[in-house]
Structure formats: C-alpha cells, structure tokens
Amino acid sequence: MKKILCASAFLFCCSFVYAAEVALSIEKYSQQKNTIITTDEINEEQIENKNSSQALDLVSSMSGVFVQKTGDAGRSDPVIRGIGDSCRKIAIFIDGKPERMSLFGCGVSQSLLSGNIERIEVIKGPDSVLYGSGALGGVINIITKEPVKPLEGNIEVSAGSFNTQNSKVYLGGKKNKFLYAVSANKVISDGHLTNSQYDASDFYEKLGYILNDGSVLSVEAKQYSGLKHEPNPYPANYWEDYERGSVQANYDKTFSRSSFALRAYTNYGDHQFSDGWHSQDRMSGGILNYNNELTDDNILKTGAELRQQEGKLLAGAPYMVHDGWKMTDWSVFALDKQNFTEKFSGVLGIRYNEDEISGGFFSQRAGIEYEITDMFFSKALYSKGFRAPYLNELYLVPARNSDLKAEEVNNYEISFGAKSADFTFDITGFVMNGGNIIENRSGKLQNTGSYVFKGSEISFDYKFNNNLNAGLSYGYFDAGDNTQGRPGNKIDADAVFKSGKWTFSADSMYVGEYYASNNKIGRLKDFVVINAKVSYEVKEDIRLFVDGQNITNQSYSLFLDRDGGRIMEMPGAAVFFGTQIKF
C-alpha cells in the first residue's frame, strides 16, 4: 500500500500535465512520430484491401515484422525484429487495454478478429518507457472504430475456399451527448488440412456520454469464443477451446493545452484443450495518463499504472503445479520532448516498474531528430525494454524459479528518411543487445541468456496519381546463432489501382534465409506469396469483391514458436467472394 500511495503522490504532482487527444498510453500515429520512435501504421482503407480474418495478420506486410500462422484462420503471432515468443515479448493493446493471458503471458492472437478496426499502429523496437513490461520487441496498438455520425454502419460477408465464411457487422452513432458502437464478427472454416477447422465468435460494445464540461465517460466490453483444431504435427484430433472477455471504463478530459485520461480494466479467460488442460486467468488494472504542452517547444507526458495478474491451473499436465497465483506490479513514467530549434529536437524518458516478485526495474528512452531540409530528416534513438517473469515461469512449470528477474534489451538505431505529398522513404539500421534472458539450465529457469540482433529496414511508398499508389519494403535481419523462426531476408510489395468503380489491389511477400532451428540448421524453403483483390462499386455504399490468396499456389511452411517449435504447412491457392455495405 505504501508503494501505491507513493505512486499516487507522483500523479498528484503531475496532475497539471497532459497533451491533446490521447487514448491511454496509446498515441496517435502523428504523435508517435513526434516522440522519435520507429512506427508504422495500417489504416482503414488498407485493411479493406486485405481479406484477413485475423487482426494481427494484417501487419504481416510491414518491414521488420513477420507473422507466424497456423493457416488462414487461427493463430497469427507477430514477430517484430526477431522478438515475439507467442506475443509474450511484444505488447498488444486494444483501445488502451493490454491483451495478454496472465498465466503464461502470451497473447491469444486468434481471439483478435479483424472486425471493427479503424487502424493498427506498430512500434518497432522496445518501448517499455510508455508501455511497460513485455514491450521488448515492440508494440501493436489496435484501435477500434469511433462513431462520428448519428448513425453509421458496415456489413461485410464473404465465403470461399476450405468452406470458410466470415461475417462482420458494425453499428455506431454519435448524437447529442451519447455515443455507442457495437460489432459482431463470426468466422467458420474447415481449414486447409485435416483437423484444422476453426469456429469463432467475437462481440464488442461501447457506450459513452459527453459531460457538460466536454469530458467523456465511456465503457467498453469484448467477448470472444473460439474452438480451434490444430493439424499435424499436433496429435490427431487435437483442439483448443478459448473463452475470453474484457471490460474497460474510461474517463477523458481535454483542456486548452492539456488533457487527462483514466482507464480501469479487467480481462479474463477460460481455456480447455483436448489433452485435458484447463486453466483460468485474469488481469486487472488501471492507468493514468497526463500530457502537457509546457511551452510552444516542449511536451511532457507522464503517467502511472497499477496491475494485478492472476492465474489458475485446474486440470492437465500432471508434472505442473495445480494451484492458483497472483502478483501485483506498479509503475510511473515520464517522457519529455523538446524542440531546441525549428529543425532540431530531442526526447528523454524513463519508467520505474516495481514487481512484487522480481523487484524494481528502470527503462529509458533517448533520441534526437534533425530536419535536414523540408523534405529530408534523420533520427537516432536509444531505448530499453524489459519483461518481468510470468506466473508460469515463477510457479507453474517444472523448471520454475521464484527468484527470476526481468529480461531486458537495449536498442540502438539510426534512420534517414524523406517525405513529401507524393512519397515517403525511410531506411533504419538497428542493433539490439538482449540480456538476463530466462532460459532452462540444468532443469531450472535462470537469468543466463543473451543475444545480439542486427538489422536494417528500407521502405518506400509512392503515389503516382489519384488512381495508383504502390509500396516496397525490404528487411535484413542478422540473428547470430538464434536463427530459429527468424527470416534473414524479407521483401514486401503492394499496389492499389482505382479506375472508375473498380479497385484492384495486390500484395506479395518474399521470405529467404529461414530456418527451423538455431545455428542455421534445418533451412526452410524460400517462398513468395502473392495475394490479389478486385472490388466493384455497385452503388456508392455497396461493393462486391473477389479475393485471391496465394494465387500462384506456392508450397511453403512456417515455423510456429509454440510447444517447443512446430513446422506448419500453409494453404495453397484460395479464393473468396464477398460483399460490403456501408452507411
């Protein structure tokens, strides 16, 4: 309690600070760029040009990001700059609420369907200063649609290969002092292999009220239910049944040069597997954020977080401890950006996190940006990320160790870019030094591991005219001896062409230097996957579309970093037909 009171006192001292519109510690894309950190974004139009049922699969075309999948439906686990571990080492949020199974610390990626998404923001590299424990490799922010009209909606239905059916419904409105948004998403598929079927339902609700002083009170809830069968190399007839839900309450107040945001949340899950496994988990917490434009040249972000994680193993895995556990952590942070001149700016930030099991940890961020001309700019950044041990590592697994400390990574990067009304270009080089990594040594988990990851990312987007725009990116990654599931080369290309009522979009991905084991052992086949989509505007608000995935019928497999590592055979050519209605 004393520590919590100290954190509250810190917040009181900072109560006069906060900046323009903000959603928790989730910053808008333009604001993120202003804090000198590498970000990328997929917007609503780009999401519509893809026909993915999974939200996290949508980021697979970004440089520096690679998504491990079990097929077109099911798990889609992103790896950012070589770090992922079933989303245990990247931070995932929906509207400011962390998405994580607290017992194992993993993100249940198949529970994040693609309905009702306005945009997805991706931070590449560690950013624990703003996002806390788990943001080792990066951060993925999923932002849902916010109603702006008295009545608006979207209905999308598609069906196709593998008896796959995907239905999305969104309805929202904002009138007088009230706002609301509801959505439903249903995905059913037989899967591309024997015993790979998938059946999932996802519901989202939001209700808000605008007070007389302009502040906003809102409540959000999400419910997911999904049954996923896993094909070979999993055992025959193996399945996993996931039930997950969450509730979040929000308060936002905007002043002339400052704002205040408060979030309180809880998310929970009940997981049952065909091998007898049954577990439950819950994570509850609150986050305060303040921002203040102290001067015309200085913005200060401050905040604090309190969180309790708990989990329980009810059945299965006799070699594990069948019991329940809880742990609490709290943190405070500050991030300041100073414009020294019109062309030169810097950022400096720090977070202190106190975990009742693994103790205290400091993370930092420092960076500078120089605008060479109105078009060209350069940036340099240092950032530190950390991941406190999860409940399973402390108490559950046979190799458990309650004396574990936080993992950490130090990231150094430099970038050069250019931007204009028609194009953007960016090249970034980075080195990440990981230390204190939790590894199993002689049957016991210990903080003994380390690694050095190096890489570079190049991206280019060009708008030829109002009808055609295209993008190209390349990522090179040197994982040293830690090559398992981390491609050394990845090229992504995409293009969108509009002509009258027709829209043609296509994207492709090349993956090379890809291994199933460390030390460059078990090289997997290089591959190129090409997807294409054609849509026709029947009326202003009605579209018909045909989507082709892996249209060249490329044979390829992906490494899945789960259960010791598995090689998953991916689908061949597939086609889907659908319609979209907007109002």
C-alpha positions as CSV (number, residue, x, y, z in Angstrom):
1,M,0.0,0.0,0.0
2,K,2.8,2.4,0.8
3,K,4.2,2.0,-2.7
4,I,0.8,2.6,-4.2
5,L,0.4,5.8,-2.2
6,C,3.9,6.9,-3.4
7,A,2.7,6.4,-7.0
8,S,-0.5,8.4,-6.3
9,A,1.5,11.2,-4.8
10,F,3.6,11.3,-8.0
11,L,0.5,11.5,-10.1
12,F,-0.9,14.4,-8.0
13,C,2.3,16.3,-8.5
14,C,1.9,15.8,-12.3
15,S,-1.8,16.5,-12.4
16,F,-1.4,19.7,-14.4
17,V,0.1,17.9,-17.4
18,Y,-1.2,16.1,-20.5
19,A,-1.5,17.0,-24.2
20,A,-4.0,16.8,-27.0
21,E,-6.3,13.9,-27.6
22,V,-4.9,10.6,-26.3
23,A,-6.2,7.1,-25.7
24,L,-4.3,5.8,-22.6
25,S,-0.6,5.4,-23.4
26,I,-1.7,4.7,-27.0
27,E,-0.6,7.7,-29.0
28,K,-1.9,8.6,-32.4
29,Y,0.5,7.9,-35.3
30,S,1.4,11.6,-35.8
31,Q,2.1,11.9,-32.1
32,Q,4.3,8.8,-32.1
33,K,6.4,10.2,-34.8
34,N,6.9,13.3,-32.7
35,T,8.4,11.2,-29.9
36,I,11.3,10.0,-32.2
37,I,10.5,6.3,-32.3
38,T,10.1,3.9,-35.3
39,T,6.4,3.4,-36.1
40,D,4.3,2.1,-38.9
41,E,0.5,2.1,-39.5
42,I,-2.1,0.3,-41.4
43,N,-5.2,2.4,-41.9
44,E,-8.9,1.5,-42.6
45,E,-8.6,1.7,-46.4
46,Q,-5.5,-0.7,-46.3
47,I,-7.4,-3.0,-44.0
48,E,-10.3,-3.1,-46.5
49,N,-7.9,-4.0,-49.3
50,K,-7.0,-7.2,-47.4
51,N,-9.4,-10.0,-46.6
52,S,-7.9,-11.3,-43.4
53,S,-10.0,-12.8,-40.6
54,Q,-7.3,-12.2,-38.0
55,A,-6.3,-8.7,-36.8
56,L,-2.6,-9.4,-36.2
57,D,-2.2,-11.0,-39.7
58,L,-2.8,-7.5,-41.1
59,V,0.6,-6.3,-40.0
60,S,2.5,-9.1,-41.9
61,S,3.4,-6.8,-44.8
62,M,5.4,-4.3,-42.7
63,S,9.2,-4.3,-42.8
64,G,10.7,-5.7,-39.7
65,V,7.5,-7.7,-38.9
66,F,7.0,-11.4,-39.6
67,V,3.8,-13.3,-38.7
68,Q,3.8,-16.9,-37.7
69,K,0.5,-18.6,-38.6
70,T,-1.3,-21.9,-38.4
71,G,-3.3,-21.2,-41.6
72,D,-5.7,-18.6,-42.9
73,A,-7.8,-18.9,-39.7
74,G,-6.4,-19.4,-36.2
75,R,-3.2,-18.2,-34.6
76,S,-1.3,-15.2,-36.1
77,D,1.6,-14.4,-33.9
78,P,3.7,-11.4,-34.9
79,V,7.5,-11.3,-34.5
80,I,9.0,-7.8,-34.5
81,R,12.7,-7.5,-35.2
82,G,13.2,-11.2,-34.3
83,I,11.3,-10.9,-31.0
84,G,7.8,-12.4,-30.4
85,D,7.6,-15.7,-28.5
86,S,3.8,-16.1,-29.0
87,C,3.3,-12.4,-28.2
88,R,5.0,-12.9,-24.8
89,K,7.7,-10.4,-25.7
90,I,5.7,-7.8,-27.6
91,A,2.9,-5.6,-26.1
92,I,-0.6,-5.8,-27.6
93,F,-3.3,-3.3,-26.8
94,I,-6.9,-2.8,-27.9
95,D,-8.1,0.8,-27.2
96,G,-5.5,1.1,-24.5
97,K,-6.3,-2.2,-22.8
98,P,-3.5,-4.7,-22.7
99,E,-4.3,-8.1,-24.3
100,R,-2.5,-10.8,-22.6
101,M,-3.1,-14.2,-20.9
102,S,-1.6,-13.5,-17.5
103,L,-0.8,-17.1,-16.5
104,F,1.6,-17.7,-19.4
105,G,2.0,-14.0,-20.5
106,C,1.1,-14.9,-24.1
107,G,-1.2,-13.0,-26.4
108,V,-4.1,-15.2,-27.6
109,S,-3.8,-14.0,-31.2
110,Q,-6.7,-16.0,-32.6
111,S,-9.1,-14.1,-30.3
112,L,-8.3,-10.8,-32.1
113,L,-10.5,-10.9,-35.1
114,S,-10.4,-8.2,-37.8
115,G,-13.9,-6.7,-37.5
116,N,-14.4,-3.2,-36.3
117,I,-10.8,-2.0,-36.7
118,E,-10.1,1.6,-37.7
119,R,-6.3,1.3,-37.8
120,I,-3.4,-0.6,-36.3
121,E,-0.2,1.1,-35.1
122,V,3.1,-0.8,-34.8
123,I,6.1,0.4,-32.8
124,K,9.3,-1.4,-33.9
125,G,11.8,-2.0,-31.2
126,P,11.5,-1.8,-27.4
127,D,9.4,0.9,-25.8
128,S,8.9,0.0,-22.2
129,V,9.0,3.7,-21.1
130,L,5.4,4.2,-22.4
131,Y,4.2,0.6,-22.5
132,G,5.8,-1.2,-19.6
133,S,6.7,-4.8,-19.2
134,G,6.5,-7.0,-22.3
135,A,7.4,-4.3,-24.8
136,L,10.7,-6.0,-25.7
137,G,10.4,-6.3,-29.4
138,G,7.7,-3.6,-30.0
139,V,4.1,-2.7,-29.5
140,I,0.9,-3.3,-31.5
141,N,-2.0,-0.9,-30.9
142,I,-5.4,-2.0,-32.3
143,I,-7.8,1.0,-32.4
144,T,-11.5,0.3,-32.9
145,K,-13.9,2.4,-34.9
146,E,-15.1,5.6,-33.2
147,P,-18.6,6.8,-34.4
148,V,-18.7,10.3,-35.9
149,K,-22.2,10.4,-37.4
150,P,-25.7,10.0,-35.8
151,L,-25.9,6.6,-37.5
152,E,-23.2,4.7,-39.3
153,G,-22.5,1.1,-40.0
154,N,-20.7,-1.6,-42.0
155,I,-21.7,-5.1,-43.1
156,E,-19.3,-7.4,-44.7
157,V,-19.9,-11.1,-45.7
158,S,-17.5,-13.4,-47.5
159,A,-17.2,-17.1,-48.3
160,G,-14.8,-19.3,-50.2
161,S,-12.1,-22.0,-50.1
162,F,-12.0,-24.5,-47.3
163,N,-15.7,-23.8,-46.6
164,T,-14.6,-20.5,-45.0
165,Q,-17.3,-18.0,-44.0
166,N,-16.5,-14.6,-42.5
167,S,-19.3,-12.2,-41.3
168,K,-18.7,-8.7,-39.9
169,V,-21.3,-6.3,-38.6
170,Y,-20.6,-2.8,-37.2
171,L,-23.2,-0.3,-36.0
172,G,-22.4,3.0,-34.3
173,G,-23.7,6.5,-33.7
174,K,-22.9,9.8,-32.0
175,K,-25.7,12.2,-31.3
176,N,-26.1,15.0,-28.7
177,K,-24.3,13.7,-25.6
178,F,-24.3,10.0,-26.4
179,L,-22.2,7.7,-28.5
180,Y,-22.3,4.0,-29.0
181,A,-20.6,1.3,-31.1
182,V,-21.4,-2.4,-31.4
183,S,-19.9,-5.1,-33.6
184,A,-20.1,-8.8,-34.2
185,N,-17.7,-11.0,-36.1
186,K,-18.2,-14.7,-36.9
187,V,-15.6,-16.9,-38.7
188,I,-16.1,-20.5,-39.6
189,S,-13.6,-22.6,-41.6
190,D,-12.9,-26.3,-42.3
191,G,-9.2,-25.3,-42.6
192,H,-6.8,-26.3,-45.3
193,L,-5.6,-29.5,-43.7
194,T,-7.3,-32.5,-41.9
195,N,-8.2,-31.4,-38.4
196,S,-7.6,-27.7,-38.9
197,Q,-11.2,-26.4,-38.6
198,Y,-11.9,-23.1,-36.8
199,D,-15.1,-21.7,-35.3
200,A,-15.0,-18.3,-33.6
201,S,-17.4,-15.5,-32.5
202,D,-16.4,-12.1,-31.3
203,F,-18.6,-9.3,-29.9
204,Y,-17.7,-5.7,-29.0
205,E,-19.8,-3.0,-27.3
206,K,-19.1,0.6,-26.4
207,L,-21.3,3.2,-24.7
208,G,-20.2,6.8,-24.0
209,Y,-21.6,10.0,-22.5
210,I,-20.2,13.6,-23.1
211,L,-20.5,15.6,-19.9
212,N,-21.2,19.4,-19.8
213,D,-17.5,20.3,-19.4
214,G,-16.7,18.3,-22.5
215,S,-15.1,15.3,-20.7
216,V,-16.2,11.9,-21.8
217,L,-17.2,8.8,-19.8
218,S,-17.3,5.5,-21.7
219,V,-17.5,1.8,-21.1
220,E,-16.2,-0.9,-23.4
221,A,-16.7,-4.7,-23.4
222,K,-15.5,-7.6,-25.5
223,Q,-16.4,-11.3,-25.6
224,Y,-14.7,-14.0,-27.7
225,S,-15.4,-17.7,-28.0
226,G,-13.3,-19.9,-30.3
227,L,-12.7,-23.6,-31.0
228,K,-9.5,-24.3,-33.0
229,H,-8.4,-27.7,-34.2
230,E,-4.7,-28.0,-34.9
231,P,-3.4,-30.2,-37.7
232,N,-0.2,-32.3,-38.0
233,P,2.4,-32.1,-36.4
234,Y,-0.1,-31.7,-33.4
235,P,-1.6,-35.0,-32.2
236,A,-4.6,-36.4,-34.1
237,N,-7.9,-34.7,-33.3
238,Y,-6.2,-32.1,-31.1
239,W,-8.3,-29.0,-30.3
240,E,-8.2,-25.9,-28.1
241,D,-11.2,-24.1,-26.8
242,Y,-10.7,-20.4,-25.8
243,E,-13.2,-18.2,-24.0
244,R,-12.0,-14.6,-23.4
245,G,-13.6,-11.4,-22.3
246,S,-12.9,-7.9,-21.1
247,V,-14.5,-4.8,-19.6
248,Q,-13.0,-1.3,-19.6
249,A,-14.1,2.0,-18.1
250,N,-12.7,5.3,-19.5
251,Y,-12.6,9.0,-18.5
252,D,-11.1,11.6,-20.8
253,K,-10.8,15.3,-20.1
254,T,-9.3,17.8,-22.6
255,F,-8.2,21.3,-21.6
256,S,-6.8,24.1,-23.8
257,R,-3.2,22.8,-23.6
258,S,-3.5,19.7,-21.6
259,S,-5.6,16.6,-21.0
260,F,-6.2,13.8,-18.6
261,A,-7.1,10.2,-19.2
262,L,-8.0,7.4,-16.8
263,R,-8.5,3.7,-17.7
264,A,-9.7,0.9,-15.5
265,Y,-9.9,-2.6,-17.0
266,T,-10.1,-6.3,-16.4
267,N,-9.7,-9.1,-18.9
268,Y,-10.1,-12.8,-18.3
269,G,-10.0,-16.2,-19.9
270,D,-11.0,-19.8,-19.6
271,H,-9.0,-22.3,-21.7
272,Q,-9.7,-26.0,-22.3
273,F,-7.7,-28.3,-24.5
274,S,-8.4,-31.9,-25.8
275,D,-5.3,-33.2,-23.9
276,G,-7.1,-32.4,-20.6
277,W,-5.7,-28.9,-20.0
278,H,-7.9,-26.4,-18.2
279,S,-6.8,-23.0,-17.0
280,Q,-8.2,-19.7,-16.0
281,D,-6.6,-16.3,-15.9
282,R,-7.4,-12.7,-15.1
283,M,-5.6,-9.4,-15.4
284,S,-7.0,-6.2,-13.8
285,G,-5.5,-2.7,-13.6
286,G,-5.7,1.0,-14.0
287,I,-3.7,3.5,-16.0
288,L,-3.5,7.3,-15.5
289,N,-2.0,9.5,-18.3
290,Y,-1.2,13.2,-18.3
291,N,0.2,15.3,-21.1
292,N,1.0,19.0,-21.1
293,E,2.3,21.4,-23.7
294,L,4.5,23.2,-21.2
295,T,5.7,25.7,-23.8
296,D,5.4,26.0,-27.5
297,D,8.5,23.9,-27.8
298,N,8.1,21.3,-25.0
299,I,5.6,18.5,-24.4
300,L,5.7,16.4,-21.2
301,K,4.0,13.0,-21.0
302,T,3.6,11.5,-17.5
303,G,1.6,8.6,-16.1
304,A,1.3,5.6,-13.8
305,E,0.0,2.1,-13.9
306,L,-1.2,-0.4,-11.3
307,R,-1.9,-4.1,-12.4
308,Q,-2.7,-7.4,-10.8
309,Q,-2.2,-10.7,-12.7
310,E,-3.6,-14.0,-11.6
311,G,-3.9,-17.5,-13.0
312,K,-5.1,-21.0,-12.0
313,L,-4.4,-24.4,-13.4
314,L,-7.4,-26.6,-12.8
315,A,-6.6,-29.7,-14.8
316,G,-4.0,-31.3,-17.0
317,A,-0.2,-31.6,-17.2
318,P,0.4,-33.7,-14.0
319,Y,4.1,-32.6,-14.0
320,M,3.0,-29.0,-13.4
321,V,1.7,-27.4,-10.1
322,H,-2.1,-27.4,-9.9
323,D,-2.8,-24.2,-8.0
324,G,-3.6,-20.5,-8.3
325,W,-1.3,-17.5,-8.1
326,K,-1.4,-13.7,-8.0
327,M,1.1,-10.9,-8.4
328,T,0.9,-7.2,-8.5
329,D,3.1,-4.5,-10.1
330,W,3.0,-0.8,-10.4
331,S,5.0,1.8,-12.4
332,V,5.4,5.5,-13.0
333,F,6.8,7.1,-16.2
334,A,7.7,10.5,-17.8
335,L,8.6,11.3,-21.4
336,D,9.7,14.8,-22.4
337,K,10.1,16.2,-26.0
338,Q,12.0,19.4,-26.5
339,N,12.2,21.4,-29.8
340,F,15.6,23.1,-29.5
341,T,15.3,24.8,-32.9
342,E,12.8,24.6,-35.7
343,K,14.9,21.7,-37.2
344,F,16.4,20.0,-34.1
345,S,14.5,18.2,-31.4
346,G,15.2,15.6,-28.7
347,V,13.3,13.3,-26.4
348,L,14.1,11.8,-23.0
349,G,12.0,9.4,-21.0
350,I,12.2,7.0,-18.0
351,R,9.9,4.4,-16.4
352,Y,10.3,2.8,-13.0
353,N,8.4,-0.5,-12.6
354,E,8.1,-2.3,-9.3
355,D,7.1,-6.0,-9.4
356,E,6.3,-7.7,-6.0
357,I,8.1,-10.8,-7.1
358,S,11.0,-9.8,-9.4
359,G,11.7,-6.3,-7.8
360,G,12.3,-2.9,-9.4
361,F,13.4,-2.1,-12.9
362,F,14.3,1.2,-14.8
363,S,13.8,1.6,-18.5
364,Q,14.9,4.6,-20.5
365,R,14.5,6.2,-23.9
366,A,16.5,9.0,-25.5
367,G,16.6,10.3,-29.1
368,I,17.3,13.2,-31.4
369,E,15.8,14.2,-34.7
370,Y,17.2,16.7,-37.2
371,E,15.3,18.1,-40.2
372,I,17.9,18.4,-42.8
373,T,15.6,20.1,-45.3
374,D,11.8,20.5,-45.6
375,M,11.9,17.0,-47.2
376,F,14.8,15.1,-45.6
377,F,15.3,14.2,-41.9
378,S,17.4,11.9,-39.7
379,K,16.9,10.3,-36.3
380,A,18.9,8.5,-33.7
381,L,17.4,6.6,-30.8
382,Y,18.3,4.5,-27.7
383,S,15.5,2.6,-26.0
384,K,15.4,-0.1,-23.3
385,G,12.8,-2.7,-22.9
386,F,12.1,-5.2,-20.2
387,R,9.8,-8.2,-19.5
388,A,9.1,-9.3,-15.9
389,P,8.8,-13.1,-15.4
390,Y,5.3,-14.5,-15.8
391,L,3.4,-16.7,-13.4
392,N,4.1,-19.9,-15.2
393,E,7.9,-19.3,-15.0
394,L,7.7,-18.4,-11.3
395,Y,5.4,-21.2,-10.0
396,L,3.8,-23.5,-12.6
397,V,6.3,-25.3,-14.9
398,P,8.7,-28.0,-13.5
399,A,11.7,-25.7,-14.1
400,R,10.0,-22.9,-12.2
401,N,12.1,-20.4,-10.2
402,S,10.5,-17.7,-8.0
403,D,13.8,-15.8,-7.9
404,L,13.8,-14.8,-11.5
405,K,14.5,-11.2,-12.5
406,A,13.3,-9.2,-15.5
407,E,14.7,-9.8,-19.0
408,E,16.0,-6.7,-20.8
409,V,17.1,-5.5,-24.2
410,N,19.0,-2.3,-25.2
411,N,18.2,-1.0,-28.6
412,Y,20.3,1.4,-30.7
413,E,19.1,2.7,-34.0
414,I,19.6,5.4,-36.6
415,S,17.4,6.3,-39.5
416,F,17.3,8.6,-42.5
417,G,14.1,9.5,-44.4
418,A,12.3,11.7,-46.8
419,K,8.7,12.7,-47.2
420,S,6.5,14.8,-49.5
421,A,2.9,14.9,-50.6
422,D,3.5,12.0,-53.0
423,F,6.1,9.7,-51.4
424,T,7.8,8.6,-48.2
425,F,11.1,6.9,-47.9
426,D,12.8,5.5,-44.8
427,I,16.0,3.5,-44.0
428,T,16.7,2.3,-40.5
429,G,19.6,0.4,-39.0
430,F,19.5,-1.1,-35.5
431,V,21.4,-3.2,-33.0
432,M,19.6,-4.9,-30.1
433,N,21.5,-6.4,-27.1
434,G,19.4,-8.7,-25.0
435,G,20.5,-9.8,-21.5
436,N,19.3,-11.5,-18.4
437,I,17.2,-13.8,-20.7
438,I,15.3,-16.5,-18.9
439,E,16.5,-20.0,-20.1
440,N,16.2,-23.5,-18.8
441,R,19.6,-24.5,-17.5
442,S,20.0,-28.0,-15.8
443,G,16.3,-28.3,-15.3
444,K,15.8,-24.8,-13.7
445,L,14.8,-21.5,-15.3
446,Q,17.6,-19.0,-14.8
447,N,18.6,-15.4,-16.0
448,T,21.5,-16.5,-18.1
449,G,20.8,-15.9,-21.7
450,S,21.9,-13.2,-24.1
451,Y,21.8,-12.3,-27.8
452,V,22.8,-9.6,-30.3
453,F,20.3,-8.9,-33.1
454,K,21.2,-6.6,-36.0
455,G,19.3,-5.5,-39.0
456,S,18.1,-2.8,-41.4
457,E,14.8,-1.9,-42.8
458,I,14.0,0.1,-46.0
459,S,10.6,1.2,-47.0
460,F,9.3,3.3,-49.9
461,D,5.8,4.4,-50.8
462,Y,4.8,6.5,-53.8
463,K,1.5,7.9,-55.0
464,F,1.8,8.1,-58.8
465,N,-1.6,9.8,-59.2
466,N,-5.1,9.7,-57.8
467,N,-5.6,6.3,-59.3
468,L,-2.4,4.4,-58.4
469,N,-0.1,4.1,-55.4
470,A,2.4,1.5,-54.5
471,G,4.9,0.5,-51.8
472,L,8.0,-1.6,-51.4
473,S,10.0,-2.6,-48.4
474,Y,13.0,-4.8,-47.5
475,G,14.1,-6.1,-44.2
476,Y,17.5,-7.7,-43.5
477,F,18.0,-9.4,-40.1
478,D,21.0,-11.0,-38.5
479,A,20.1,-13.1,-35.6
480,G,23.5,-14.5,-35.0
481,D,23.1,-18.1,-33.8
482,N,19.4,-17.6,-32.8
483,T,18.1,-18.3,-36.3
484,Q,15.1,-20.4,-35.4
485,G,12.0,-18.9,-37.0
486,R,13.7,-15.6,-37.8
487,P,13.9,-14.9,-41.6
488,G,17.2,-13.3,-42.7
489,N,15.5,-11.6,-45.7
490,K,12.0,-10.3,-46.3
491,I,10.6,-8.3,-49.2
492,D,7.1,-6.9,-49.3
493,A,5.4,-5.1,-52.2
494,D,1.9,-3.8,-52.6
495,A,-0.1,-1.7,-55.1
496,V,-3.6,-0.3,-55.4
497,F,-5.1,0.9,-58.7
498,K,-8.5,2.5,-59.0
499,S,-10.4,3.0,-62.2
500,G,-14.0,4.2,-62.1
501,K,-16.0,1.8,-59.9
502,W,-13.2,-0.8,-59.9
503,T,-10.4,-1.2,-57.3
504,F,-7.5,-3.6,-57.9
505,S,-5.1,-4.3,-55.0
506,A,-2.3,-6.8,-54.7
507,D,0.5,-7.6,-52.3
508,S,3.4,-10.0,-52.2
509,M,5.9,-11.3,-49.7
510,Y,9.3,-13.0,-50.3
511,V,11.0,-14.8,-47.4
512,G,14.5,-16.2,-47.5
513,E,17.3,-17.4,-45.2
514,Y,14.6,-19.0,-43.0
515,Y,15.5,-21.8,-40.5
516,A,13.6,-24.2,-38.3
517,S,16.4,-24.4,-35.7
518,N,19.2,-22.2,-34.3
519,N,22.7,-22.1,-35.8
520,K,21.3,-22.1,-39.3
521,I,20.1,-25.7,-39.1
522,G,17.0,-27.0,-40.9
523,R,16.6,-24.4,-43.6
524,L,13.1,-24.0,-44.7
525,K,12.2,-23.4,-48.3
526,D,12.4,-19.8,-49.6
527,F,8.9,-18.7,-50.8
528,V,7.0,-15.9,-52.5
529,V,3.3,-15.5,-51.7
530,I,1.1,-13.2,-53.9
531,N,-2.4,-12.1,-52.9
532,A,-4.9,-10.0,-55.0
533,K,-8.3,-8.5,-54.6
534,V,-10.7,-6.9,-57.0
535,S,-13.8,-5.0,-55.9
536,Y,-16.6,-3.3,-57.8
537,E,-18.8,-0.4,-56.5
538,V,-22.3,-1.4,-57.4
539,K,-23.6,1.7,-55.6
540,E,-22.0,4.3,-53.6
541,D,-22.2,2.2,-50.4
542,I,-22.3,-1.3,-51.8
543,R,-19.2,-3.2,-53.1
544,L,-18.7,-6.7,-54.4
545,F,-15.3,-8.3,-54.2
546,V,-13.2,-11.3,-55.1
547,D,-10.1,-12.1,-53.1
548,G,-7.4,-14.5,-54.2
549,Q,-4.8,-15.6,-51.7
550,N,-1.5,-17.3,-52.6
551,I,-2.7,-17.1,-56.2
552,T,0.4,-18.9,-57.6
553,N,-0.3,-21.9,-55.3
554,Q,3.1,-21.6,-53.6
555,S,4.0,-24.5,-51.4
556,Y,5.6,-23.3,-48.2
557,S,5.7,-23.8,-44.4
558,L,6.0,-21.5,-41.4
559,F,7.8,-22.1,-38.1
560,L,5.4,-21.7,-35.1
561,D,7.2,-20.7,-31.9
562,R,5.0,-22.8,-29.6
563,D,5.3,-26.1,-27.7
564,G,9.0,-26.3,-28.5
565,G,8.6,-25.2,-32.1
566,R,6.5,-26.7,-34.9
567,I,6.6,-26.6,-38.7
568,M,3.1,-25.7,-40.0
569,E,2.2,-26.3,-43.7
570,M,0.4,-23.3,-45.1
571,P,-2.6,-23.2,-47.5
572,G,-2.2,-23.3,-51.3
573,A,-4.3,-21.1,-53.6
574,A,-7.6,-19.9,-52.2
575,V,-10.4,-17.7,-53.5
576,F,-13.1,-15.8,-51.6
577,F,-16.2,-13.9,-52.7
578,G,-17.9,-11.2,-50.7
579,T,-19.9,-8.0,-50.4
580,Q,-19.6,-4.9,-48.3
581,I,-22.3,-2.5,-47.4
582,K,-21.5,0.9,-45.7
583,F,-23.9,3.5,-44.4
